Amino acid sequence: MFLVVFRNRKRADIDAVAYEGDADRMLALARTQPGFLDFRSYTAEDGEVVAISEWADEASARAWGRHGEHAPIQQRGRAEFYEDYTLFACADPRIHRFERHDS
């Protein structure tokens, strides 16, 4: 598994409708990409967003980053939507799971 964590803050003056449209299109497209496993996004009280995507492997995640429709949206994000962001990428993350099984 390859894990990508995208922490970001959006600009105060963004076109929220345009951002949501781009985000919805990119998620729908990402879901069709080879190696895509899952995506979740969480917003903190202070407005910071943490988005987590899971991929089968690094090659799949990198291919998504270079996808012909994704790359221009990334550029638009830097130009119009994001105040700042940090991207973390992790190959072979150590995973611990817990599931409650009531008897």
SULGI-V785077 format. One record per helix or strand of 3 or more residues. SS is the DSSP state (alpha for helix, beta for strand). FROM is the first residue (numbers start at 0). TO is the last residue. Records with the same first field share a line. If there is no record, write none. Layout:
BEGIN
SS: FROM-TO  FROM-TO
END
This chain:
BEGIN
beta: 1-9  35-42  48-54  81-90
alpha: 15-29  57-65  69-80
END
